Structure formats: C-alpha cells, structure tokens
Amino acid sequence: MNFTPSKLPARVAWLPKIKLQDKKVITRLVLGATPKLLPKIARKEKVHLDNAKMKDPVVLQGILHRHCRSSLATLFLVILCIVAFVLARLLDSSSNFPGNYSPKSIFAGITFPKYPRLHDPWKNPKRNPIEIPMTCSHTNSTVQITCPTSYYPLKFSKSDENLDSDLDPDPDAAMQPTCPDYFCWIHEDLWPWRETGITLGMVEAAKRTASFRLVVVNGTVYVETYRRSFQTRDVFTQWGILQLLRLYPGRLPDLDMIFSCADQPTVVKQLYPNPNASAPPALFSYDGDDATFDIVFPDWSFWGWPEIAIKPWEQLSKDLKEGNERMQWVDKEPQAYWKGNAKLTLSRKDLLRCNVSGKQDWNARIYQQDWHSEERQDFKNSNLANQCIHRFKIYIEGFGWSVSQKYILACDSVTLMVKPRYYEFFSRSLIPLQHYWPIRDINKCRSIKYAVEWGNNHQEEAQAIGKAASRFVQEELQMKYVYDYMFHLLKEYAKLLKYKPSVPPNAIEVCSESMACPADGLVKKYMMDSVVTGPSNEAPCTMPPPYGPATFHSILERKESRIRQAETLEEQYLNSQNNHK
C-alpha cells in the first residue's frame, strides 16, 4: 500500500505531526500489516497483550497513542536540553565580552569592534584551484638559476574550472569585505603626491638613502641593488613582493619603487614645506613618523627573520595563539616583562633601571638579550611563543620602530607601550586603553609600576585590553590582509606614476626560484615555508575611502584623550600615595 499524507487511515489522524515514515509504521501496525513489531512496543509501554487484545483495534490504538506520546515527550526533553545549553553558552559569552563594563569603568564609551572573520588557514585549509609550481632543478648553489618563462599567468577567466568569479581580470567589480581600518592610512601616506603625481625625477631622488630599486613590468620583477641592507632585510622584502605576485598574478600594474631597509624614515617634511609645489622623493620604508614623508610598507619579518630564528608570521602567529591557549591570564606572572637589546638607545638603557632590585620593585622583570649567546645555544631561550607567561609585556622602540610590536600584542597580555615616536603600517589603528596601556617615556619606571598595579586590581578590564590586542593581531593582521595591504598600496602608488616604468640598465630579473633555490639553511627553509603555492581564490578586500578632515581629527583627538585619561589615573594614584606618607 502506498501511504501518502492524504491516504492515512482515520484512526491515526489524531497522531501529532511526526515524521511520515513513523506514521507509515503506525498505520501498518493498526492495520495488522506488521504484527511482529507490536509486542516490542507493548513491552516498552508495559502493556500485556494476548491474542484477543492484539486483534482489538481500540486496545491497539491506545497502546500506539501512549507510545507516540512517550516518544514525543522524550524528543521534546532532548530539544529543550539542547536549547538550554545553547542559551547558556550565549549568555556566558556575552557576559565575557570585552565591552560589558559598568558605567564607572574607564572603558565607558569605548567600542570594541567585532572584526570580520577571515578563512582560518589552519582549519580546513582552502586549496588554491590553480598551483604555480616552483621547482629547483639544481641543488648546487653556485649554478645560476634562471627564471621560468611565463610562469605567472597574466589573467584568469570566469570559465576556468573551479574558479570563483573573483578571479576575473576585473576583481574590483566583485563585492568583497571591506579592508581593516588601517588601510585608510594608504591614502594619507600617498597624500603628498595626490596633486602632482610621481615623476621619474621624484623616484630617482629617493636613491640617496635607498637599499634597492624594484620594478615590475608585465608581471616580471627586476631589482637593482644600491647597497646591502642589514642581514637579509632586503632579501625577504623582495621575497614578499614576489609572493604577492604569485597570490594575485596579473592584477598588479607596472610600477617602479625605491626601498629603504633602514630602521628610521629619512624623507624629512621640513625640506618640502609645500608638497604641491615641490613634491618630496617617493621612498618606501618599514616605518614612518610625524616628521617624515616615507611610504610605510610591511617589514621583512612577515616572511621570516633567519638570523635570529624567528619564523614567518603565518606560522608564528599560530604558535603564539596556541601559547595563549595553554595559560589563562590569571595564571600568568603578575609583573611586566621585557627582553631585548637594551644597548640600542638611551630610552632602552633607562628601562634597565626599572628592573627589580634589593631597594625597589617596579613590578617589572627586564632581561638583556645577548644574541651571540643565543645563537650558540640555537636560540633555545628565544622562542616567542614561550614568552607569553606574564600578565604585562613592555613594548619600547629601538633605533626606529621595533619588529617585536606584533609579537607582544599577540600575547593576550596587557601591552605596556612606552610612548612611541614611529609607526608601522598597521599600528596607527591601535587605540590606547583598548589595545594597549600607554606608558610615559619620562619616569617610565613609575608609570610601569602603576599600570601593573592597576591591571592586577582591575583584572577583568586588563584582560579585555590583552584580548582586544591579540584579537586585532590574529584577525586583522593575517597574511591575507598583509598581502592585501601591499596590493592596494602598490596599486594606488602605480596610479600616481607619471611615466611608464621600464627596466633599469643595472637591474636583474628575480623570481621565487632564483631566490629560494640557491639559498640554504634557515633562509631557504623560511622561503619554502612562506611560499605562495598559487593564486588566491578570493579577491583582495575592498579599500575603505580616505578619512575626511573631521574623521581624521577625531581619531587623533580620541587617542590623545585616552592617553590623558591614563596619565590622570596615574597622577591621582601617586597623589593618594603621597598623602598617606
């Protein structure tokens, strides 16, 4: 018999809305089609059946009625437990959300943004639909490696199998998530040339302090070296740009850029008081400050720092995240921690005074880093993922900005940031009291001591600062966004060029093969670990518009206001301490 909802017998019409298959079984039982199942149901319902009762439809209907009701009751209880569990989890998570503080909290009025979650490269990794092979045919490092011909596809078609439409030659037409806020600073960094454009003379003028020149023509990269940089900064910076071309082949326009691998920016604003009349040289650097016009670019360490065994960022950020999960904030040492080369600057030497001594405990544990000793011990004591065991970590600049900033912010600890002068490409979006606690450069020991005492006495708020910083680094500083920042910066820069880039006479062609194949040791390992295996199946994020004057002023004022707020709390605390003496 074909049982459809409209053909069910009237004697089962009273049954609740359950699965059609269950109604079929019940109908067959009532009709006597499956008499073998009925004793099982009767035993479950604790009803004794004899032959007479098994033939009585009224008895059968009562048994089936009780069975269906008990089954539905069980199902209802299961569903109720699941709903209760989900609601409990939601309530628990909302109660721990960093923005939930009392009106008296210093966090009143602070918005903790919910960052868009990108694809996690460590969970269910997405395979690139196309792979760009990189093979080293020669193992002898003395053999000249030549770059393959046409090894980067110039464009993709929507008809390519398994490709998203985002890989169309016009990716900007695709709707993609908006890039993080710090991408807005691309517009600010290129502001000096917005009226004049960038001429060949402006590019050539930047050679004076530059390390190398990099030109992209028809998707091929050429490099002219002016002077060797410290260690392998230039090598891994060029390597990063090559990986960008592998990630987004055919999308980057021809360009001509001059790059400085120094610690400090060099294009001084005072020398160019009227940029519209006499635009400054166009120089790319790792950092900038309010007194310079350098164009800020991601530093080499995102692809590894082999001289001190720091892994590429994609792997290291994973290690730092796993390190955070091994220890809760409340279980960490309740002091501030810093380890580094204290001999670089007077400010770092002054930080040594903040170390604990027999006379004074400033709530800080300061360690001088001896890189030569660490190298002899294979950097066993320099694992960054094992250095997140203090509730507070100090960030202080060296000659310029410090590469350590992203590693410190990633630790779930409260970052105590000694007043910085320099910024890197993402750090201008960091907000005091939201991502870090500001520390005075003058009287830094006293300032550190108060910050630690405040954090230990306001643990919920302190943990929120640490979590906001690590969430920012883990979510907004993924390599996907690092490459997208490079892409949009170079694309906007290329739009300003007033000439057609050409290959310099002394430049040589470079590619991933020519750099990685002859390398050895950690240089080769980090290159192979960070190589982009093929084009992205996602288009770059969508560039946000530039800040308007009012928004720009508001951002700067908000930062200053938060810094003043922290300083006021510190002064009030010190005054109360002095009054009790």
Salt bridges, closest charged atoms under 4 A:
GLU45 OE2 - HIS67 ND1 3.22
ASP120 OD2 - LYS321 NZ 3.88
GLU131 OE2 - ARG127 NH2 3.70
ASP172 OD2 - LYS491 NZ 2.17
ASP189 OD1 - ARG428 NH1 2.91
GLU195 OE2 - ARG194 NE 3.99
GLU204 OE1 - LYS207 NZ 3.19
GLU204 OE2 - ARG213 NH1 3.10
ASP234 OD2 - ARG228 NH1 3.46
ASP254 OD2 - LYS500 NZ 3.89
ASP256 OD2 - ARG213 NH2 2.68
ASP263 OD1 - ARG233 NH2 2.88
ASP289 OD2 - ARG421 NE 2.99
ASP299 OD2 - LYS406 NZ 3.50
ASP319 OD2 - LYS311 NZ 2.85
ASP350 OD1 - ARG353 NE 2.59
ASP350 OD2 - LYS444 NZ 2.72
ASP361 OD1 - ARG365 NH1 3.18
ASP412 OD2 - LYS467 NZ 3.07
ASP441 OD1 - LYS444 NZ 3.27
GLU453 OE2 - LYS449 NZ 3.26
GLU475 OE2 - ARG117 NH1 3.03
ASP484 OD2 - LYS480 NZ 3.25
GLU492 OE2 - LYS495 NZ 3.16
ASP529 OD2 - LYS525 NZ 3.15
GLU538 OE2 - LYS126 NZ 2.81
GLU557 OE2 - ARG564 NH2 3.00
GLU570 OE2 - ARG440 NE 3.47
GLU570 OE2 - ARG446 NE 3.84
GLU571 OE2 - ARG440 NH2 3.12
